[in-house]
Structures are given as structure tokens and as C-alpha cells.
Amino acid sequence: MTELVSQSILDALTDVEFPRRMAARAVWKSLPLDGMRLPVYRGQALVLGSGAAGLRAAVELKRRKIDVVVATQTLFWGTSVCSGSDKQTLHTASTGASGDDFLALARALGAGGAMDADTAYVEAVGSVEALMALKYLGLPLPEDCYGGVLRYRTDHDEAGRATSCGPRTSRLMAKVLAEEALRLGVPFVNRCTGLKLIRGKDGSAAGLLVVKADARGPDNPYGLALFQCPAVVLATGGPGELYRDSVYPVHCFGSLGMALEAGIELVNLSESQFGIGTRREGFPWNLSGTYVQAMPYLYSVDSSGSERNFLADYYRTTGELASNVFRKGYQWPFHAMRTLDFQSSLVDLAVYRESRAGRTVYMDFRRNPERVPQDAPFSLDRLDADVAAYLKNNDAWLPLPIERLRRMNPLAIELYRRHRVDLDTAPLPFDINNQHMNGGIAVDIWAQSSLPGCYAVGEAAGTHGVTRPGGAALNAGQVFGIRCAEHIHARWSGSGSTMSAMDDEPFLGAAGECAALIRRDLKNPEALRVEDVKKEIQARMSEQAGFICHDTEVAGALERALALNASVREQGIRIENPAQIAKAMLWRQMALTSAAVLSALSLYIGRNGGSRGARLICSASGTEVPDTKNGKLEEYRFLPERDADRKKQIRVRYEGGRFEAHERELRSMTSPGEFFFEKNWAPFLSGRIYEKGYPETLRGPADR
Ligand SMILES: Cc1cc2nc3c(=O)[nH]c(=O)nc-3n(C[C@H](O)[C@H](O)[C@H](O)COP(=O)(O)OP(=O)(O)OC[C@H]3O[C@@H](n4cnc5c(N)ncnc54)[C@H](O)[C@@H]3O)c2cc1C
């Protein structure tokens, strides 16, 4: 930002307030169960989760006159609301001078492989509506004087398709959607944690069992509640608690474990994002974008207080070192292949090694990078050409990192100040953390999972491939929020809008099973302790399934994860008191999730899959070795990716107490050039486009 922006403008983009009260959904009836009375809510559609994706789905459903109810663990909590999600990727053809097209954006979305072609195209096409509706609702998207959205280049994005409203972009998105939900009268039921998906007699989704903290009372001692809704949209975000080293906000669990228990297929669980950031024990925030483009000094400190300019052991010149710190700005997630040839992921590897050696790593904005011995000191004049051009174009050709940061992004400084960290006066400790789950619930082009009537949107859905451009997560959540609403609406539009009464039996069955489990585990001294389960899962995931993996360790980690699940099944997880039911149940689900991730990873590695995206798969038989100024890092010798693996996905199911992982070819798509107006208008009007198998079913014999 080259112009001085007033504090009140900066405040408005940083302190984002939500509506104080949302409409509430009243209990519809209650059901008797073993001397208890369980409240039952109902609606045509249930959205579980109130992040940016869930709110979008709810608003889009309500606009289509579907009787939707939102149940959520914590209203206005989760990754969208609490994390530094600062950008959204958009289709730029309509707004850019030399833009691109949907196919080019789809190619970029799926460039890392393992992404279905139709999903990528749906996200590309849908991004225009997704973004423009947010603008209409009041999202302060930055524009030029002609109305073009201001854009910049971000991770895995060669075209500069990202835009941002500042560090609180996703919070602002959630805010405008919450305001719209309030205007439309979308009803909410807060403090609900999903426990069990319920199938109707025909095998499709019928609703959900939850534990609702404030529903506990004399006739409902566990606080169980039921939702009778024939469409369920899981919008519960990612499994943020899976890793010990994590930049997710605390208490983000998601619902992958619940989906596994319901027999739903998950996909691409081995694909995630890891990168540098400040951890959730303090203020969790990604150190991407201008934080690193300002080129602060990165150093480590050992237990005796000695400082180490550790990057000087890796890069050959001071200019190369500083330029690669800069590139972390738009190459933020760790990428295995970028550890080679002195590229930017060597920074991540170096930070990781310092941390493992017991040193604390800092970023200091008051100092420029220190020189590499035998090379000249840091100078703006010795930076790589792309870096120098960026600084000049943004009027940030300034002597110190803090000045460059203040010029380019004063909100970045403001934000840490609000969390009592003053970048003007103190260095910032940071580390490598898990940040995003690319995989999740496998869905079709309408966001429907393998369980008919159950949809997944946002980070809960496994719509991304091995890599994703920065901003693509938010975009996917918005696009599929719209898509599932269209699909659910189409189901109701044929059958009138009234809901017939549902059979209570499956609901009572699910609640009965769950109540029995709770009774067994409540104050049970034989059961496992939540803290132990948590520690074991998080340590295993960070040590053996983090961004550095060893091919010889993953199978053992899977065995231990399966053993933990067996103990959880047999011994249970101790519930200290009824207020702890949700916590114990979420860790029970997390144990399943972690075993599912390890099942996928183990299959991938067992078939000699190589390092790709977020994971370096170290192996004695590897052919690649990261190079440093001081020589090769033999201990990180790794297997490169194989092209054939890019064309497949790994899918995981949990059935009969066993995980089943298998590979599947990617879905292709009908070329958009084949959609001629007259031929395709009728299927749109009749609703055939929503049918399973379409557009293949449209094709006549002559087309085949
Ligand atoms: C530090 C950081 C930076 C990021 N930066 C970007 C970025 O710049 N651009 C980008 O596109 N993406 C980014 N991401 C990823 C992106 O923010 C998330 O993928 C996205 O916000 C997820 O939105 P969501 O609506 O799916 O889930 P969330 O926003 O996490 O919402 C989940 C909701 O579900 C509820 N919930 C969760 N579990 C349960 C349960 N079991 N039962 C009931 N309710 C439940 C929660 O209370 C919450 O309301 C970033 C992520 C992190 C951590």
C-alpha cells in the first residue's frame, strides 16, 4: 500500500464483527428413549457447520426456498472465521486486461494431479458467481477505477488470479454471508456436535444425531438431539486437530471420522498443505505473502542463546537466500520438488532441521537477511530480477523489512499487534505447520457424497488434488455451496415442498447405540484418557505423516493407529462428566480419521509413490537429494513423483471395522464445446442435468 490508509479503514478490515443474534430453530417434537426425551429438529436440509462454506450453502438453499436449518458446534468459529485465510482465487477473464479462460483456470486448479477434471472445471466456472455474489453482499473486494478486481500471484498460480480483502478475507466472507443469513431468516441451532449420520430405510441420508451442550437436563442427561432432514450438508471444515504442529485455530475437528463411520468414501487424504507460520499455541497465522516478501532476517537460537544465520548453510549467495525467502510469499506451501536446485522449499527444510535440532526459529523484521559468508552483504541491488521488480512495482524499494512490510501491507503488522506481538520491536518465533487438508469426503459435481442425500462442501470435501492454488480452498467452498443448494432444490422441486413425516426408528436406533456407548465410557476408569489419545494421534501424525515422511516408517505408524482404534472400540474413551461427551466423541472420530490418512499414505508408499506436493518421501532408494551450499542432504534422499500417479486418486472406506484403500482413475469430463444451446436447454429445464450419470446419459448412439 503506497498511500497512507487511515487507521479506521485498517481497523474495519481487521476487527470484523458478526451479527449478535441469529434466528433460532425451535424444537419440533421430542422422542422417548430409555427414560430420556430427546429433542428433534427438522427441515428439508441440514447444514452442519457455520464457516464460509456452510453459510454459503445455507444462504443459497434459503434463497431457493428450501427449509434449511444450520447446526453448528460453535457459531462463528472454525478456520474461515478465525484463521488468516486471506485470499480467494477467481476466474479473471471478466475482470482482467489480459485474463484467461475457465479451461486455463481448471488446468491450474488440477495442475498437481489427482484432481477430477470435472471438479476442476466446475470450480473454475463457478468462481465468477461465487465471488460476484460475495461482492454484491458487501465483501470489500479491491478494484481498480474501471471495476476490475485487483489481483496478484499466489501459490501454484502462474497467472495472478488471487485477490484479497486483507488478512481477514475469509472472516469477512463469513460475516457478509452471516448477515445475509440473518436477513433471510436462516435458523441456527448452536452448540451441536455431529455424532452419527442416520440413514433412512432406503439407505439414503435421513438426518443426524448430535450432542448439544445446552440441551442437557434431567430428562436428557447426555444432551443428545436429533435432526430429521433428508438432505445433510457436511460443512465442518478440516481436521485441524490431527497434527500437533498446526496453524489451524484450536478445536477444529471436522467430521471425516463421522463420515467414515457412516461408510462414506473419502479421497486424497494423503494430500495436505504444510508451511511456515506461528502456531496455534499462540496466535496461529501463516507467514506467507508480504510477511516474507518483505525479506525479514530468518535465524535460530539454541538453548545457550547463540544465534545462527542457518540459511547461510543452504544458499550459495546472499541474494539467492533473500530471493528465496521472498518467493515463500507466493510459493508458501512446502513442495517436495522445490527442495531441489536451491529453490524456496529449501527454506522449509532448513527451518524443520533447526527445529528438530532443538533450536527456536525467528523472523526479524528489523534486520535484513545476514550475509552468506564469503559473499557480499544483503543489498536490494543484488536481488533476483523478479524480486526486485516486485518491490519496485509496489513502491517497496526501502531499506528495512519492517518498512517494506509497512509499505506493502500495514494490516500484517496491525494484526500481530492485536495479539500483543509488536513486529517493530521483537522477532517472531515460527515453525512449519500443517495448514490444510486437500482431501476429504469424495463428492460428485453436485457435492454429493457416496451416501445419497449427504453432501460435503468446503474443507470437509475432498475436491482438491495434490496441490491447490492459494485461495482455491475458499473458492471451492463457495462454488460447491451453490452447487449442493441447486441439487437439493432440484430434488424438492419435483415433489412439492412439503415434508412428510419420517420414520423415527432409525433415529431411535442411532441414539440408543450412542447412549449405550456414553454410559459405558462415562467415568469409566478402564477407558482411555482423552489427553493420551490426543497426544498419541497428534505426535504420530506430525512425526511419521508430516511433510517429511520415511518410506520405512509409515506402515508401522498405520499399525499403531489401527491398534489405537481397536483399543478405542474395546475400552472406550473416558468421559469425565457429561460436559465432556462431545470431546471424547470427537477424539474417537479423530482416531478413525488418522488411521484413514495413514491407510491412504501407506497404500501410496507401498506402491512406490514418490514425493509430491506437500510430502517428501525419504527413501534409501530415492534418486533425488536436496543440495545445499555445504553439500547434499543425504538423509533427505527422496523418491520423485511418478507421472502415472497424477492420473489416480486414493480412496478410503471404513466398513466392518476395517479400512479399505484403493486407487481409482480420475473422472474426465465432457468437453464444454459439446454443450450446444438447443440440445442442452431442455435437460436444464427438465432437471435432467442433476441426474446421476449426466451428461453421459444425454449422448445419443451417434455421439458415442
Ligand atoms: C492459517 C490458514 C490460512 C489459510 N489461508 C487460506 C487462503 O488464503 N485462501 C484459501 O482459500 N484458504 C486458506 N486456508 C484454508 C481455508 O481457510 C479453509 O479451507 C476454509 O476456511 C474452510 O472453510 P469451511 O467453511 O469449510 O470450514 P470452517 O471455516 O473451518 O468451518 C467449519 C464449521 O463447522 C463447525 N464444525 C466443525 N466440526 C464440527 C462437528 N463435528 N460438528 C458440528 N459442527 C462442526 C465449526 O464450528 C465451524 O462452524 C487457510 C487455512 C489456514 C488454517
The ligand as a Gaussian input file, in Angstrom:
#p B3LYP/6-31G(d) Opt

LIG

0 1
 C       -3.804000     -20.222000       8.643000
 C       -4.650000     -20.586000       7.466000
 C       -4.615000     -19.792000       6.332000
 C       -5.381000     -20.110000       5.232000
 N       -5.349000     -19.303000       4.136000
 C       -6.157000     -19.572000       3.095000
 C       -6.231000     -18.669000       1.995000
 O       -5.576000     -17.637000       1.981000
 N       -7.071000     -18.971000       0.978000
 C       -7.817000     -20.115000       0.969000
 O       -8.556000     -20.344000       0.017000
 N       -7.789000     -20.961000       2.022000
 C       -6.987000     -20.720000       3.073000
 N       -6.969000     -21.580000       4.138000
 C       -7.921000     -22.702000       4.136000
 C       -9.343000     -22.175000       4.355000
 O       -9.319000     -21.142000       5.308000
 C      -10.276000     -23.258000       4.842000
 O      -10.184000     -24.371000       3.998000
 C      -11.722000     -22.761000       4.857000
 O      -11.841000     -21.597000       5.628000
 C      -12.628000     -23.840000       5.404000
 O      -13.931000     -23.322000       5.436000
 P      -15.126000     -24.267000       5.836000
 O      -16.340000     -23.437000       5.828000
 O      -15.076000     -25.487000       5.043000
 O      -14.768000     -24.722000       7.342000
 P      -14.596000     -23.831000       8.660000
 O      -14.476000     -22.410000       8.364000
 O      -13.494000     -24.481000       9.437000
 O      -15.973000     -24.038000       9.419000
 C      -16.299000     -25.278000       9.979000
 C      -17.570000     -25.090000      10.783000
 O      -18.042000     -26.365000      11.180000
 C      -18.203000     -26.438000      12.592000
 N      -17.848000     -27.816000      12.948000
 C      -16.647000     -28.424000      12.795000
 N      -16.709000     -29.711000      13.174000
 C      -17.982000     -29.927000      13.571000
 C      -18.681000     -31.052000      14.059000
 N      -18.062000     -32.227000      14.206000
 N      -19.982000     -30.910000      14.390000
 C      -20.614000     -29.712000      14.231000
 N      -20.019000     -28.620000      13.757000
 C      -18.711000     -28.719000      13.429000
 C      -17.271000     -25.378000      13.148000
 O      -17.725000     -24.912000      14.416000
 C      -17.382000     -24.302000      12.061000
 O      -18.550000     -23.543000      12.256000
 C       -6.207000     -21.274000       5.258000
 C       -6.241000     -22.069000       6.393000
 C       -5.465000     -21.732000       7.496000
 C       -5.522000     -22.599000       8.715000

